Amino acid sequence: MFTIHDVLLKRILLFVPATAVLGILTANLFVYPVFTRILLQHAQSDAVTIARHMSTMLFPENVLSDEAYFEQAGTMIRKTADEFSLYKLKVFSARGRVVYSTDAGEIGEVNNLEYFHDDVAGGRVTHKIVRKNTRTLEGRTLEVDVVETYVPVVKNGRFVGALEVYFDISGSIRGIRNALALCNMISVGLLLIFCVTCFLVIRRLDTVLLEKQEARVQLEKANVRMTREIDQRIRLEKEREVLIGELRESLDKIKVLKGLVPICSFCKNIRNDAGYWEQMEAYIEKYSEVEFSHGLCPECARKHYPDLNLEGGEESAAGKR
Protein backbone atom coordinates (compact mmCIF):
# COMPACT_ATOMS: atom_id res chain seq x y z
CA MET A 1 0.00 0.00 0.00
CA PHE A 2 1.43 3.39 -0.90
CA THR A 3 0.39 7.01 -0.61
CA ILE A 4 1.07 9.92 -2.93
CA HIS A 5 3.07 12.63 -1.24
CA ASP A 6 3.67 14.98 -4.13
CA VAL A 7 0.75 17.39 -4.74
CA LEU A 8 1.91 18.18 -8.30
CA LEU A 9 1.85 14.51 -9.27
CA LYS A 10 -1.62 14.21 -7.81
CA ARG A 11 -2.83 17.04 -10.02
CA ILE A 12 -1.13 15.60 -13.12
CA LEU A 13 -2.61 12.19 -12.43
CA LEU A 14 -6.08 13.72 -12.25
CA PHE A 15 -5.67 16.30 -15.03
CA VAL A 16 -4.32 14.07 -17.82
CA PRO A 17 -7.01 11.33 -17.62
CA ALA A 18 -9.70 13.99 -17.34
CA THR A 19 -8.27 15.70 -20.44
CA ALA A 20 -8.16 12.39 -22.32
CA VAL A 21 -11.76 11.55 -21.38
CA LEU A 22 -12.83 15.05 -22.37
CA GLY A 23 -11.07 14.62 -25.71
CA ILE A 24 -12.84 11.30 -26.35
CA LEU A 25 -16.21 12.81 -25.45
CA THR A 26 -15.51 15.82 -27.66
CA ALA A 27 -14.59 13.57 -30.59
CA ASN A 28 -17.74 11.46 -30.19
CA LEU A 29 -20.22 14.17 -29.31
CA PHE A 30 -18.96 17.04 -31.47
CA VAL A 31 -16.31 16.07 -34.02
CA TYR A 32 -18.11 13.00 -35.35
CA PRO A 33 -21.46 14.81 -35.79
CA VAL A 34 -19.69 17.72 -37.52
CA PHE A 35 -17.89 15.45 -39.99
CA THR A 36 -21.06 13.48 -40.58
CA ARG A 37 -23.01 16.67 -41.22
CA ILE A 38 -20.37 17.88 -43.68
CA LEU A 39 -20.46 14.51 -45.43
CA LEU A 40 -24.23 14.63 -45.72
CA GLN A 41 -24.18 18.18 -47.03
CA HIS A 42 -21.72 17.17 -49.74
CA ALA A 43 -23.76 14.07 -50.51
CA GLN A 44 -26.92 16.17 -50.87
CA SER A 45 -25.12 18.68 -53.06
CA ASP A 46 -23.73 15.88 -55.25
CA ALA A 47 -27.17 14.25 -55.51
CA VAL A 48 -28.75 17.52 -56.66
CA THR A 49 -25.94 18.13 -59.17
CA ILE A 50 -26.22 14.59 -60.55
CA ALA A 51 -30.02 14.75 -60.80
CA ARG A 52 -29.98 18.08 -62.59
CA HIS A 53 -27.24 16.93 -64.93
CA MET A 54 -29.18 13.78 -65.81
CA SER A 55 -32.44 15.66 -66.27
CA THR A 56 -30.74 18.04 -68.71
CA MET A 57 -28.52 15.61 -70.62
CA LEU A 58 -30.62 12.44 -70.73
CA PHE A 59 -34.20 13.66 -70.71
CA PRO A 60 -35.27 16.08 -73.45
CA GLU A 61 -38.32 18.29 -73.01
CA ASN A 62 -41.67 16.49 -72.40
CA VAL A 63 -39.88 13.11 -72.36
CA LEU A 64 -40.85 12.46 -68.73
CA SER A 65 -44.36 11.65 -69.86
CA ASP A 66 -43.16 9.27 -72.59
CA GLU A 67 -42.89 5.81 -71.04
CA ALA A 68 -41.69 4.32 -74.32
CA TYR A 69 -38.60 6.51 -74.19
CA PHE A 70 -37.53 5.07 -70.84
CA GLU A 71 -38.07 1.53 -72.07
CA GLN A 72 -35.54 2.24 -74.83
CA ALA A 73 -33.16 4.40 -72.77
CA GLY A 74 -33.20 2.23 -69.63
CA THR A 75 -29.81 0.66 -70.28
CA MET A 76 -28.18 4.03 -70.86
CA ILE A 77 -29.77 5.51 -67.73
CA ARG A 78 -28.66 2.55 -65.60
CA LYS A 79 -25.12 2.88 -66.95
CA THR A 80 -25.10 6.57 -66.09
CA ALA A 81 -26.40 5.77 -62.57
CA ASP A 82 -23.62 3.20 -62.12
CA GLU A 83 -20.99 5.71 -63.21
CA PHE A 84 -22.18 8.10 -60.49
CA SER A 85 -22.32 5.21 -57.95
CA LEU A 86 -26.00 5.80 -57.24
CA TYR A 87 -27.75 3.29 -54.99
CA LYS A 88 -31.07 3.86 -56.80
CA LEU A 89 -32.48 6.22 -59.41
CA LYS A 90 -36.18 6.83 -60.05
CA VAL A 91 -37.94 9.07 -62.54
CA PHE A 92 -41.39 10.43 -61.79
CA SER A 93 -43.91 11.97 -64.16
CA ALA A 94 -45.69 15.19 -63.22
CA ARG A 95 -48.56 13.11 -61.76
CA GLY A 96 -46.16 11.20 -59.49
CA ARG A 97 -46.12 7.97 -61.47
CA VAL A 98 -42.80 6.09 -61.56
CA VAL A 99 -41.87 5.92 -65.25
CA TYR A 100 -38.40 4.52 -64.60
CA SER A 101 -36.50 2.96 -61.70
CA THR A 102 -33.31 0.99 -61.37
CA ASP A 103 -35.55 -1.33 -59.35
CA ALA A 104 -37.85 -2.52 -62.11
CA GLY A 105 -40.46 -3.68 -59.59
CA GLU A 106 -41.25 -0.06 -58.68
CA ILE A 107 -42.07 1.08 -62.23
CA GLY A 108 -45.72 2.05 -62.53
CA GLU A 109 -46.19 2.91 -58.86
CA VAL A 110 -47.72 6.29 -58.07
CA ASN A 111 -46.45 8.59 -55.30
CA ASN A 112 -49.52 10.24 -53.81
CA LEU A 113 -47.79 11.45 -50.66
CA GLU A 114 -48.24 15.04 -49.62
CA TYR A 115 -44.55 16.05 -49.71
CA PHE A 116 -44.30 15.08 -53.39
CA HIS A 117 -47.31 17.05 -54.63
CA ASP A 118 -46.73 20.03 -52.32
CA ASP A 119 -42.96 20.41 -52.10
CA VAL A 120 -41.44 18.58 -55.08
CA ALA A 121 -44.19 19.58 -57.56
CA GLY A 122 -43.81 23.12 -56.23
CA GLY A 123 -40.23 23.17 -57.56
CA ARG A 124 -38.44 22.66 -54.22
CA VAL A 125 -35.60 20.18 -53.79
CA THR A 126 -36.54 17.75 -51.04
CA HIS A 127 -34.09 15.47 -49.30
CA LYS A 128 -33.80 13.22 -46.30
CA ILE A 129 -30.94 11.39 -44.64
CA VAL A 130 -32.02 7.78 -44.36
CA ARG A 131 -30.08 5.71 -41.84
CA LYS A 132 -29.72 1.98 -42.17
CA ASN A 133 -32.92 0.06 -41.36
CA THR A 134 -34.99 3.25 -41.17
CA ARG A 135 -37.80 4.39 -43.49
CA THR A 136 -37.47 6.65 -46.52
CA LEU A 137 -39.88 9.42 -47.44
CA GLU A 138 -41.82 6.82 -49.40
CA GLY A 139 -41.99 4.56 -46.36
CA ARG A 140 -39.50 1.95 -47.58
CA THR A 141 -36.83 0.40 -45.33
CA LEU A 142 -33.25 0.29 -46.66
CA GLU A 143 -30.26 -1.78 -45.55
CA VAL A 144 -27.75 1.00 -46.18
CA ASP A 145 -27.23 4.66 -45.24
CA VAL A 146 -28.36 6.93 -48.08
CA VAL A 147 -29.26 10.51 -48.86
CA GLU A 148 -32.70 10.48 -50.48
CA THR A 149 -33.06 13.52 -52.75
CA TYR A 150 -35.95 14.65 -54.93
CA VAL A 151 -34.99 17.09 -57.68
CA PRO A 152 -37.91 18.65 -59.60
CA VAL A 153 -37.56 18.97 -63.38
CA VAL A 154 -38.99 22.24 -64.61
CA LYS A 155 -39.29 23.04 -68.34
CA ASN A 156 -40.41 26.51 -69.47
CA GLY A 157 -41.55 27.26 -65.94
CA ARG A 158 -43.74 24.15 -65.78
CA PHE A 159 -43.20 21.13 -63.53
CA VAL A 160 -42.85 18.15 -65.84
CA GLY A 161 -41.53 15.51 -63.46
CA ALA A 162 -38.88 14.70 -60.87
CA LEU A 163 -35.85 12.55 -60.27
CA GLU A 164 -35.32 10.67 -57.01
CA VAL A 165 -31.68 9.91 -56.30
CA TYR A 166 -30.49 7.56 -53.57
CA PHE A 167 -26.85 8.41 -52.88
CA ASP A 168 -25.14 5.66 -50.88
CA ILE A 169 -23.08 7.10 -48.00
CA SER A 170 -22.58 3.88 -46.04
CA GLY A 171 -18.91 3.60 -46.97
CA SER A 172 -18.14 7.19 -46.01
CA ILE A 173 -19.98 6.96 -42.70
CA ARG A 174 -18.33 3.62 -41.99
CA GLY A 175 -14.95 5.20 -42.70
CA ILE A 176 -15.67 8.07 -40.31
CA ARG A 177 -16.84 5.63 -37.66
CA ASN A 178 -13.76 3.44 -38.13
CA ALA A 179 -11.50 6.48 -37.90
CA LEU A 180 -13.32 7.62 -34.77
CA ALA A 181 -13.09 4.13 -33.24
CA LEU A 182 -9.36 4.02 -34.04
CA CYS A 183 -8.86 7.43 -32.43
CA ASN A 184 -10.79 6.26 -29.37
CA MET A 185 -8.71 3.09 -29.14
CA ILE A 186 -5.48 5.06 -29.48
CA SER A 187 -6.64 7.57 -26.87
CA VAL A 188 -7.66 4.85 -24.45
CA GLY A 189 -4.40 2.99 -25.06
CA LEU A 190 -2.30 6.10 -24.48
CA LEU A 191 -4.37 6.88 -21.40
CA LEU A 192 -3.77 3.38 -20.00
CA ILE A 193 -0.04 3.61 -20.76
CA PHE A 194 0.10 7.00 -19.07
CA CYS A 195 -1.81 5.76 -16.02
CA VAL A 196 0.41 2.68 -15.68
CA THR A 197 3.54 4.81 -16.10
CA CYS A 198 2.30 7.33 -13.53
CA PHE A 199 1.42 4.48 -11.18
CA LEU A 200 4.91 3.00 -11.45
CA VAL A 201 6.62 6.40 -11.18
CA ILE A 202 4.54 7.47 -8.19
CA ARG A 203 5.04 4.10 -6.52
CA ARG A 204 8.79 4.41 -7.00
CA LEU A 205 8.70 8.00 -5.81
CA ASP A 206 6.68 7.00 -2.80
CA THR A 207 9.23 4.30 -1.96
CA VAL A 208 12.06 6.82 -2.27
CA LEU A 209 10.18 9.32 -0.11
CA LEU A 210 9.50 6.68 2.53
CA GLU A 211 13.18 5.70 2.49
CA LYS A 212 14.14 9.35 2.87
CA GLN A 213 11.65 9.77 5.69
CA GLU A 214 13.00 6.69 7.44
CA ALA A 215 16.56 7.95 6.92
CA ARG A 216 15.54 11.33 8.34
CA VAL A 217 14.01 9.64 11.41
CA GLN A 218 17.16 7.58 11.92
CA LEU A 219 19.27 10.71 11.48
CA GLU A 220 17.17 12.56 14.06
CA LYS A 221 17.59 9.65 16.47
CA ALA A 222 21.32 9.65 15.81
CA ASN A 223 21.41 13.41 16.40
CA VAL A 224 19.59 12.94 19.71
CA ARG A 225 22.03 10.22 20.74
CA MET A 226 24.96 12.34 19.64
CA THR A 227 23.60 15.36 21.53
CA ARG A 228 23.24 13.25 24.65
CA GLU A 229 26.74 11.89 24.24
CA ILE A 230 28.10 15.40 23.70
CA ASP A 231 26.27 16.67 26.80
CA GLN A 232 27.58 13.72 28.76
CA ARG A 233 31.10 14.32 27.50
CA ILE A 234 30.82 18.02 28.32
CA ARG A 235 29.64 17.12 31.82
CA LEU A 236 32.44 14.60 32.22
CA GLU A 237 34.89 17.14 30.85
CA LYS A 238 33.74 19.69 33.41
CA GLU A 239 33.99 17.11 36.18
CA ARG A 240 37.43 16.17 34.91
CA GLU A 241 38.47 19.81 34.85
CA VAL A 242 37.20 20.23 38.43
CA LEU A 243 39.05 17.11 39.48
CA ILE A 244 42.18 18.25 37.68
CA GLY A 245 41.88 21.61 39.44
CA GLU A 246 41.54 19.89 42.79
CA LEU A 247 44.45 17.64 41.96
CA ARG A 248 46.55 20.60 40.89
CA GLU A 249 45.62 22.41 44.07
CA SER A 250 46.55 19.35 46.08
CA LEU A 251 49.78 19.02 44.10
CA ASP A 252 50.55 22.66 44.73
CA LYS A 253 50.07 22.06 48.44
CA ILE A 254 52.13 18.93 48.29
CA LYS A 255 54.88 20.83 46.46
CA VAL A 256 54.84 23.52 49.16
CA LEU A 257 55.24 20.91 51.88
CA LYS A 258 57.95 19.17 49.91
CA GLY A 259 59.83 22.33 49.20
CA LEU A 260 62.54 23.99 51.29
CA VAL A 261 60.90 24.95 54.61
CA PRO A 262 62.79 27.48 56.81
CA ILE A 263 62.48 26.23 60.42
CA CYS A 264 63.92 27.65 63.62
CA SER A 265 66.56 25.40 65.16
CA PHE A 266 65.38 26.17 68.70
CA CYS A 267 61.63 26.86 68.75
CA LYS A 268 60.90 24.92 65.58
CA ASN A 269 58.71 27.73 64.15
CA ILE A 270 58.44 27.87 60.35
CA ARG A 271 58.77 30.98 58.22
CA ASN A 272 55.95 31.27 55.67
CA ASP A 273 56.03 32.85 52.20
CA ALA A 274 55.08 36.23 53.62
CA GLY A 275 58.11 36.18 55.94
CA TYR A 276 56.19 35.59 59.18
CA TRP A 277 57.04 32.86 61.62
CA GLU A 278 54.34 30.31 62.43
CA GLN A 279 54.21 27.37 64.69
CA MET A 280 55.10 24.23 62.87
CA GLU A 281 51.74 22.65 63.69
CA ALA A 282 49.79 25.61 62.35
CA TYR A 283 51.88 25.75 59.19
CA ILE A 284 51.48 22.07 58.38
CA GLU A 285 47.74 22.11 59.18
CA LYS A 286 47.39 25.12 56.83
CA TYR A 287 49.01 23.47 53.84
CA SER A 288 47.85 19.91 54.39
CA GLU A 289 45.04 17.91 55.86
CA VAL A 290 47.08 16.89 58.86
CA GLU A 291 45.80 17.61 62.36
CA PHE A 292 48.00 17.51 65.42
CA SER A 293 47.31 16.18 68.92
CA HIS A 294 49.73 17.02 71.78
CA GLY A 295 51.20 14.79 74.44
CA LEU A 296 54.51 14.06 76.30
CA CYS A 297 57.08 11.54 75.39
CA PRO A 298 58.81 9.73 78.30
CA GLU A 299 62.05 11.60 77.83
CA CYS A 300 60.38 15.01 77.90
CA ALA A 301 58.29 13.93 80.89
CA ARG A 302 61.41 13.04 82.87
CA LYS A 303 63.13 16.18 81.73
CA HIS A 304 60.44 18.72 82.32
CA TYR A 305 58.22 17.08 84.94
CA PRO A 306 60.51 14.88 87.12
CA ASP A 307 58.31 15.32 90.21
CA LEU A 308 55.16 13.98 88.55
CA ASN A 309 56.52 10.51 88.00
CA LEU A 310 54.89 10.22 84.58
CA GLU A 311 57.13 7.44 83.28
CA GLY A 312 55.19 4.48 84.72
CA GLY A 313 51.75 3.33 83.87
CA GLU A 314 50.78 6.82 83.10
CA GLU A 315 52.85 6.82 79.90
CA SER A 316 49.85 5.78 77.97
CA ALA A 317 48.01 8.82 79.30
CA ALA A 318 50.73 11.06 78.06
CA GLY A 319 49.55 10.36 74.57
CA LYS A 320 46.23 11.95 75.29
CA ARG A 321 45.59 15.49 74.40
N, C-alpha and C positions, 0 to 999 in steps of 0.2 A: 504493500500500500504506500503510495507516495502523495505528497501535496505539492502544489505549485506555489513557489515563493515569489517568483518574479511577476510583478503586476503587468509589465509590458507584454510578456509572453501570454499572460491571460487574455489581454485585449486582442493580441494578434490571433490567438486560437479561436476567439469568438468572432472577430471581424472577418477573417478570410472565409470560413464556411458560410457565414451569413451573406457575404458578397457573392460567393459561388451560387448559393441557393437563389439569391435575388437575380443573378444573371440567367439561371435556368428558367425561372418564372418569367422573366422579361422576354426571353427567347420564345417561350411557349405561348404566352398570353398576348404579346405585342408584335414581336418580329414575325412569327409564323403567320398571324392574321394579315399583317401588312403585305408580306410577300404573296400570300394567297390572293389578296384583293388586287394587287398589281397584276398577277397572272390572269385573273378573271377579267380584268379590264382589257388587257391585251387580247385575250381570247374573244371577248365580245366585239372589240374593234376589228379583229381579223375576220370574225364571222360576218359582220356587216359588210366589210370590204369584199369578201368572197361572194356573198349573196348579190351585191350590187353589180359586181363584175360579171357574174354568170347571167344575171337578168339582162344585162346590156349586150353581152357578146353571144349568148346562146339562144336567147329568146327574142325574136323580132316582135314588132308591134302586133297586138291582137292574137299572138300565138298561144297565150295562156288559156284561151278558150278552145283551142284546137287540139283535141285529144289524139287525133291521128298523128300530129307532129311529134308528140312525145313517144308514141309507139315506135316511130322511125328513129328518133334521136336519142332513145334511151341509152344505147350503148355509149354514145359520145358523152352524154351527161354523166353516166356512171364513171367513165374514165376521168372526166374532169373532177368529179367528187373525190376519186381515189388520189389524184395528183395533189389535191389540197388536204388530204388526210381527214376527210369528213367522216364522222361516225354514221350520219344519215342525212339525206337531202330529200326534201319534199317540196312539191310545187302545188300551190293552191290556185284555183280559179277565183274570180271575183265573188262568186257565191259561196266559197269555202269548200268546194269539192276538191279532193286530192286527185289531180290529173297525172301526177307522177310521184313516185317514191322509190328510193333504193330498196325499200322493203315492199316488194310487189304486192303483198297481202293487204297493204293499206290503200292501194289505188282504188278510187271510187268512193271512199269514205267522205263524209261531209262534216266539217267542223262548224257546229252551230253554237259554240261557246261564246259567251258575251265578250270576252277580251278580243276575240278575233274580229267580230263585226263592229265593235266600238273603237278599239285602239288600232289594230292592224289595218282594217279597212279605212280608218280615218287618216292613214298615212304616217302613223307613228311606229317606230322600231320598238318591238317588244322583246324582252329577253328575260331569261331566268336561269339561275345556276342550279343545276339538278345534281344533287349528290347521289352517290351509289345507293341503290335500293330505295330511292325516294321517287315521288311521282312528278311527271312533267306537267306542263300547262294543260296538255290534253288528257292527263290522268293516267298515263302509262308509267310503268315501273321499269327503270333501266338498271343494268348491272355494272355500269361505269359512271364516272363523273363527267358530265358534259355541260356545255353552255348552250342552252336552247334559245335560238334567236329567230324572230320573225321579221323579215325585211319586206315591206310593202313595195310593189312594183307599180309605179305611176307613169302613165303615158298621156301626154297632152293634158296634164292636170286631172286625169281620171284614173281611179284605182282599177287596175285590170287583173290583179292577182297578187300573190305573195310567195316568197320562198321561206321555208323553214330549214334552218341549218343546225345540225347537232355537231358541235365542235368538241371532240374528245380531249379532255384535259386530265385524264387519269394518270398518264405517265408523268406529266409535269408536277401534279400534286403529290404523286408518290415520290418523285425526286426530292421535292421540298421536305416531305415528311422524313425520308431517309436521311437527308442532310441534317435535319433538326434532331433526329434520333442519334445520329453520329455525334453531333455537337453535345447532346446531353450525356452520351456515354463518355465522351472525352472529358467533359466537365466533372462528371461524377468520379471518373478514374483519377483525374488530377486532384480532386478534393480528397479522395481516399488516401492517395499518396501523401498529400500534404498533411492530413490528419495523422497518419502513421508516423511520418517524419517528425512532426511536432511532438507526438507522444513519446517517441524515442529520445528526441533532444531534451524534452522537459524532464523525462525520467532520469536521463543522464545528469542533467543540470541539478535535479533534486538530490541525486546521490552525492554529487560534488558538494552541494550546499550543506547537506547533512554531515558529510565528512569534515567540511570546514567548521561547522558548528561544533562538532565533537572535538575537533582539534582546538578550537577556541576555549571550550570548557576545560579540556585537559591543561591548556596553557594557563588559564585562570587558576586552576587548582595548583599547578606548579608555581605560579607567582605567589599564591597564598603560602605554600610551603616554604618557598624561598624567602618571603618576607618574614615568616616566623623564624626561620633559621638565622636570617640576618639580625632580627631583633634579639634572638637568643645569643648570637655571637657578640652583638654590641653589649648586651648585659654582662656576658662572661668577660668581655674585654674590659668593661668598667670595673668589674669585680677584680679582674687580674691587675688592673692599674692600681686599684685601692690596695690590694695585697702587696704589689710591688712597692707602693709608697710606704706601707707599713714595714715591709722588709728593709727598705732603704733606710727608713728612720731607725729601725732596730740596728741595722748595720752601722749607721752613723754613731749610734750610742755605743755599740760594741767597739767601734774604732776609737772612740774617745777613751773608753776604759782600757783599751789595749795600748793606747799611746803613752808617751812619756808624761808621767804624773809627778809634778813637784810636790814632795812631802817633807815635812819638818822632821829632822832626825830625833828631836826630843819629844815634842808634843804630838807628833804624827798628824798634824793638820795638813790639808792639801790646798795648794793654791789653784783657784779656778782660772778660767780664760779671762775673766775681768780683772784679775790680779788680787782678788780677795782670798783670805785664808778661811777654809771651812773645815769643820771636823770631818775626819775621814768617813765616818758613818753617814753623815748628811750628804757628802759628795757622792758616795757610791749609791745611796738610795735615790739620789736625784737622777743619775745617769744609768740606772739599771732598775731591775725589779727586785732587788735584794732588800730585805729588811733585817735589821739587827736586833738581837736580844742581848742584854748585858748580864754578866756573872763574874765570878772570881775563880781563877785557876788556883790550884794548891800552892804554888810558889808565891803568887801575889798575896794569897791569904796569910801565909807565914810571914811574908815580908811586911805587909802593911797592917795586918791585924793579928799580931802574935798572941795577944791576951784573950782572943775569942775562941781559940782552940777550934778552928774551922777545918782542920785537916782530916778529922775522923769521919764518922758516919755522916757528918753534915756536908761532905764534899758534893754529894749528889744534889744538895740544896743550893750549893753555890751556882749551879747551872741555871737556877731559876732567875727570873727577872726581878 
